[in-house]
Amino acid sequence: MSKQKERLQKVIAKSGITSRRKAEGLIESGRVKVNGKVVTELGTKVGQGDEVAVDDIIVEKEQPVYFMVNKPRQVLSTVEDDKGRKVVTDLLPDEIEQRVYPVGRLDYDTTGILILTNDGNLTNKLIHPKFEVDKVYVAKVNGELSREEALQLKKGVIHDGERLKAVKTRIIEVDKKKKKTMIEMVLHQGKNRQVRRMFEALGYRVDKLKRERFGTLALGNLQPGQYRELTPHEVKQLADITQKNVK
């Protein structure tokens, strides 16, 4: 049972009342009760059967929600930006009350599929390399990429002291006239700017980058800037692949 317990401030934050940091302040100021008793210890953990109240109002556990968006260029994969730039949560309607966040990130100028949810457990599994969840990208590269270089991306390249590698690579098209290459890559890693850095290591520049698939999810007819809620079957499929792939 202890594995199912969570820190009190996390439970409060997941209910959508406030952020985790502000929840810590509520606890320390004596405004939180667990099973009718005031609790001020931040390390306190509570389970499913515990009643949590803030200012004597019982905290209702927030239901998990799952959305897929087609992220356009020049949108940040975060929930807020101090410079006032557009963020992915701006793509969702205001009526959505749950505090959702992106599962991993896409670069500012990278487009494609991004999952938004409040399910922390599934998020951690989807982004951790050990669960081997496929993330499929299509890149338009400035230059004529050789098959040997595509193979090198699978073997791994070094960029800024980090070893970066793809699971699969497939050259879609080489335009010798325009000196451009279209290539599909499958990643399990999720390093910052990984695809772009991998091509930089080989001396190429990525002109366009799009993530077309995340695990069992594909964009389909979803247009840039659009969103839709995942079906229960799609959520189950995502959960299932993390179970199948774990070693």
N, C-alpha and C positions, 0 to 999 in steps of 0.2 A: 504493500500500500504506500510505503514511503516514496517510491519512485513516481507515484502519481501526484505527489504534493508539489506545489509551486510556491515561490516566495510571495508574500502578501502584497508587496507593491506591484508585482507583475500581474497578479489577479485583478487588482484594482485598475491597472492600466488597460488590461485586455477587455474590461467591461465598457471601455470607451469614456469613462468619467473624466480622466485626465491622463497626462503622461506619467511614465514610471518615476521620473525624477520628482514631479510634483506630488505623486502618491507617497513618496518617502517623507516629504514634508508633512503631509496629513497624518501619517503614522506617528512621526516624532512629536507632533503637537497634540497627540492624544485624541484625535478626532475619529479614530478607527476602532471598531470593536469586532472581535471574533467570538462567536457564540455568546454574545452579551457581555463580554469582558474587554475592557480597554487594553489594547496592545500597542506598545511603543518600540518594540524591538524590530529592527529592519530585517533581521535574519529569520523572522518567524515564517514558517511554512504552513500552508493550509491545503486541505484536500477537498474532494467533491462534496463531502457531507458537512463541511463547515459553513456556518453562516457568517458572512462578512458584511459589515455595515459602516457607512461613512456618514457622520453626523446623524446617526440613528436611522439612516435610510439604507435598506438592504440592497446590496450590490447584486445586480442580475448579471449572470455570466453571458458574455457576448457570443452570439452564434457565429461559427466560422463562415466566411464568404470567400468566393473565388471568382476572379475576373481575368479575362485575357484582353490585352490591348495591342493594337498595332502602333507601336511608337513611331512617330514621325521624326525627322531630323530636328535638331535644335530644341529638344525637350530633354530635361534632366531626369535620370532614373532615381529620383528621390522624392520625399514627401514635402519638402520645403526648401527654399533658396533665399539666402539673405540679400541677394542681388535682384530679387524680383523676377527671375527668369521662369519660364513655364516649366512645370514639373508633371510627371506622369499622372499623379492623382488629380490634376486639373482636367484630365480627359474623362473622368468619371463625374456623374451628376451629383449635385449637392444633396440629393435625397438619400444617398447612401450614408448611413449614420456610423457604420463601423470604421474604425481606424485601420485602414489597410496600408500595406507597404509593398514595394516591388520585391520579387524573388530574384535576387541577383541584380545585375545592372547591364545596361547597354550604354555605350559611349554617347556623348552629346549628339554626334553626327551619324550614329548608327541607327538603322531603322529595324522594325520587325517585332516579333512576338515577345511579349513581356507579361508575366503573371503577377497579379496583385492579390494579396490575401492578408488575413489576420491570423492564419494558422502557422504558428512558429515552428511546430514540430515538422510539418511537411516541408516548409521552407528550408530548414536546415538539411533535410535529406536530399532535396532537389538540387541544392547548390554544392554539396560536399562531393569531391571527386570520388570518394570510395564507393558511392552508390551508382556511379557510372551511368548517369542520366545523359543521353545524347542531346547536345545543343548543335543544331545544324545551321551553318552560315553559308551565304553565297557572297563572294567578294569579287569586285571588278578591280583588277590590278593594272597599274601603269607599267607595261612591259610584256615581253613574251616569256612566260614562265615555261621552263622545260619540265619533262616528266621526272627527271632526276631531282630537280628542286622541289617538286611536289612531294616526292618520296622523302626528301630531307625534312619536310615539315612533319611527316609522320615519325621519323626517327628522333626529331627534336632539334631545336636551335637554342642558342644562348643569347639572351638580350638583357643587358644591365645586370649580369650575374645570375639571372634566373633561367632555368631550363623550361622551355615552353614546347609543347608538342600537341599534334592533332591525333585523333584516333583513326580517322580516315581522311583521304583527300581524293578529289576527282576533278580533273580539268574538264570543264564543260565546253569551252571554246577558246581558241587562240586566233585573234584578229591580227594577221600579219601586216595588213595595210595600215590599221590604226595603232598597231603595237599595243594591244590590250589583251588581257587574259581574264576569262571568267572561270572561277574555281569554287567548288563546293568543299567545305571542311566540316568535319564532325569533331567537337571538343567535349571532353569531360571536365577539364580544368576550367576555372573561371577567373583567371588573373586579370588585373586591370589592363585594358586596351590590348588584350592578348593577341587577337588576330592581326591587328595593325603592327604590333611589335614583332610578330613572327616574320612578317614580310619585310619589315625594316631590317631585320637581321640578315635577310638575303639580298638587300639592296633595292627593294621594290617599295612603291607607294600604293596604298589602297585608296582608290578614288571613291568607291561606293561599297557599303557593307550592310547586309541585311540578314537578320536571323529569321529563318523560315520555319524552323521547327524547334520545339522544346519538349523533349520526352515524347509522349504520345500525341501532343498537340501540334496542329498545323494552322497557319493563318486562314486558309480557305479564302472566302470572299471578303474577309474583314479588311476594310480600307484604312489607310493611314489616318490616325486620330480617332478611329472608332474603337468601341469596346463591346464585349458581351460577357454575360455570366456563364461560367462553366456549368455543365450539367452534372448531376450526381455521378453518372457513369464515367464522365471524363475525370472527375476528382478521384474516383476509385481506381481508374487506370493509372493515374499518376502515382498514387500510393502503392499500387501493386508493383510497378517497375522498380521502386526503391527497395521493395522486399526481395524481388527476384535477383537484383544485381548486387546486393550486399554480400561481402565475402567474410 
